[in-house]
Each structure stands twice: as C-alpha cells, then as structure tokens.
Amino acid sequence: MARQLGEILDWPVYHLDTYFWKPGWVPTPNEEWDVFLEELVQEEKWIMDGNYGRTLDIRLKQANVIILLDFSKWITVYQVLKRRVMYQGKSRPDMNEGCPERLDLDFVKWVWSFRKTKLPGIMEKIQLYKDKNVIILKSPKEVRRFLAHAGELKR
C-alpha cells in the first residue's frame, strides 16, 4: 500500500525495515535509529511504512495523516505466510539486501496477537494527536477503495 500511495502522490516512500535491518538481520542501535528517524521526519513530504512502536511518537508528531491498517489476524497471518512463500531465500523489495525472507513461530505469534497486545497501545498514542487526520482501514477492500481516492490527499 505504501508503495502504491507513493506513486499516486509522487511522494518518497520509506519502508522502515529497509533502514532498520542491516545485512544478516542485524538491528540498528537505538540511538542511531532515533537520530535517523528524527532527520527523516523533517522532510517536507514522506510516507513511512512500518511499526517500530518504540519510536512511533517521532513519526506521529510530524505526520499530517496517520494511516493504520487494522486487518483481522487471519488476513494478517495469511499475508505473512504468502510473503514468506513469495520471497523464499531472497530479500523482499521493502527489506535491506542481505536479509532473506524468514519466518519463525515467535513472529507468527506476534502477528497473531498484535491486535490484542500491541494495537491498544498504538491507538492510545494516536489519540494524543487529535489534530491529525487518522484513517483506519480494516480490510484489503478498504485499502483498494482508499487508494482509488488517494489523489485527494495531494491538496
């Protein structure tokens, strides 16, 4: 979705996984990550794709529009499994080179429980930014409908 929205709006898209994970699945140290995000959100226009809850406030403060995908756990797990099959043994387009697609039980459990364990905290943070335009999309169909009208965000 981020890639498609970037094409529609002609805005740069930053897939956070691409920047956070170094080759061999080595994470970026917290201080370096924070500085990177603080600099990135100063750009005039951007679309960022990714979760990274610890630094969510950095993005929320500077965003004009917040889009949250709140799909069912069934859809989300299906998409994770599909992604694993599609990119088996290679890095996906929104991931750094040297980070071949992988899947483990802990990640599947994290995805499965996300709406129960992580989403309430995210929603709580979003509520603090009442001046922001918040869009919550609950299905791939809603995403398609949103993208069909996304050009209106250019204004």
VMD Tcl script that draws the C-alpha trace (Angstrom):
set ca {
  {0.00 0.00 0.00}
  {2.76 2.46 0.87}
  {4.41 1.92 -2.50}
  {1.12 2.48 -4.34}
  {0.31 5.58 -2.29}
  {3.76 6.98 -3.01}
  {3.21 6.52 -6.74}
  {-0.21 8.19 -6.59}
  {1.02 11.19 -4.60}
  {4.54 11.26 -6.07}
  {5.99 11.28 -2.55}
  {9.04 9.39 -1.28}
  {8.28 6.11 0.48}
  {10.44 4.84 3.31}
  {9.99 1.20 4.27}
  {11.39 1.27 7.78}
  {12.51 -2.37 7.62}
  {14.90 -1.38 4.83}
  {16.66 1.08 7.10}
  {16.40 -0.69 10.45}
  {17.79 -4.09 9.43}
  {21.38 -4.27 8.27}
  {22.61 -7.27 6.24}
  {22.39 -10.51 8.20}
  {19.36 -9.23 10.14}
  {21.50 -7.01 12.36}
  {19.32 -4.32 14.02}
  {20.27 -0.65 14.02}
  {21.26 0.51 17.52}
  {18.51 2.56 19.23}
  {20.40 5.86 19.34}
  {21.35 5.66 15.66}
  {17.76 4.69 14.75}
  {16.30 7.60 16.70}
  {18.61 10.11 15.00}
  {17.80 8.66 11.59}
  {14.04 8.96 12.17}
  {14.29 12.47 13.64}
  {16.09 13.58 10.48}
  {13.75 11.74 8.13}
  {10.56 13.27 9.53}
  {11.94 16.75 8.85}
  {11.48 16.20 5.12}
  {8.56 18.09 3.63}
  {6.74 15.03 2.28}
  {7.11 11.38 3.16}
  {5.32 8.10 3.57}
  {6.70 5.70 6.15}
  {5.75 2.07 6.26}
  {6.42 0.08 9.39}
  {5.61 -0.36 13.03}
  {8.60 0.14 15.37}
  {6.46 1.06 18.36}
  {9.31 2.42 20.49}
  {9.78 5.31 18.05}
  {6.17 5.74 16.95}
  {5.89 9.16 18.62}
  {8.69 10.55 16.44}
  {6.58 9.84 13.34}
  {3.20 10.70 14.83}
  {4.35 14.17 15.91}
  {5.36 15.12 12.37}
  {2.73 13.27 10.33}
  {-0.20 15.09 8.75}
  {-2.09 11.89 8.03}
  {-1.86 8.65 10.01}
  {-3.00 5.51 8.25}
  {-3.43 2.39 10.35}
  {-4.09 -1.00 8.81}
  {-6.25 -2.90 11.28}
  {-6.80 -6.18 9.47}
  {-8.07 -9.32 11.16}
  {-5.42 -11.66 12.50}
  {-6.46 -14.20 9.85}
  {-5.75 -11.82 6.99}
  {-2.50 -10.64 8.55}
  {-1.13 -14.13 9.18}
  {-2.16 -15.19 5.67}
  {-0.28 -12.20 4.22}
  {2.82 -13.03 6.29}
  {2.75 -16.64 5.09}
  {2.18 -15.55 1.48}
  {5.10 -13.12 1.72}
  {7.32 -15.91 3.04}
  {6.49 -18.15 0.07}
  {6.88 -15.33 -2.48}
  {10.30 -14.26 -1.26}
  {11.73 -17.55 0.00}
  {15.51 -17.35 0.08}
  {15.70 -13.72 -1.08}
  {15.22 -10.25 0.30}
  {11.83 -8.71 -0.43}
  {11.69 -5.28 -2.11}
  {10.98 -3.43 1.15}
  {13.84 -5.12 3.02}
  {17.56 -4.48 3.03}
  {19.75 -6.72 0.89}
  {21.30 -9.49 2.93}
  {18.08 -10.06 4.87}
  {16.44 -13.01 3.14}
  {12.79 -13.58 4.00}
  {12.38 -15.74 7.06}
  {9.59 -16.87 9.28}
  {9.62 -18.27 12.77}
  {6.98 -19.24 15.27}
  {7.68 -16.24 17.53}
  {6.93 -13.82 14.68}
  {3.73 -15.65 13.74}
  {2.64 -15.49 17.40}
  {3.47 -11.76 17.49}
  {1.37 -11.14 14.35}
  {-1.46 -13.34 15.65}
  {-1.67 -11.47 18.96}
  {-0.88 -7.97 17.60}
  {-4.45 -6.65 17.77}
  {-4.73 -7.75 21.40}
  {-1.25 -6.93 22.70}
  {0.07 -4.03 20.59}
  {-2.85 -2.29 18.89}
  {-4.42 -0.85 22.09}
  {-1.17 0.96 22.91}
  {-0.85 2.27 19.36}
  {-4.44 3.52 19.43}
  {-3.77 5.19 22.78}
  {-0.80 7.05 21.29}
  {-2.75 8.06 18.19}
  {-5.50 9.51 20.39}
  {-2.96 12.00 21.74}
  {-2.73 13.56 18.27}
  {-6.29 14.81 17.85}
  {-5.15 17.40 15.29}
  {-4.09 14.64 12.87}
  {-6.16 13.10 10.13}
  {-6.40 9.44 11.20}
  {-7.54 6.83 8.72}
  {-8.14 3.27 9.88}
  {-8.52 0.66 7.15}
  {-9.87 -2.71 8.23}
  {-9.58 -4.82 5.07}
  {-7.79 -5.07 1.73}
  {-11.06 -3.92 0.14}
  {-10.97 -0.72 2.21}
  {-7.34 -0.21 1.16}
  {-8.31 -0.51 -2.52}
  {-11.17 1.95 -2.02}
  {-8.86 4.37 -0.19}
  {-6.19 4.19 -2.89}
  {-8.80 4.87 -5.57}
  {-9.35 8.29 -3.95}
  {-5.88 8.92 -2.53}
  {-5.03 11.60 -5.06}
  {-7.22 13.91 -2.98}
  {-4.50 13.89 -0.28}
  {-2.26 15.96 -2.57}
  {-4.15 19.06 -1.57}
}
mol new
graphics top color blue
foreach p $ca { graphics top sphere $p radius 0.5 }
foreach p [lrange $ca 0 end-1] q [lrange $ca 1 end] { graphics top cylinder $p $q radius 0.2 }
display resetview
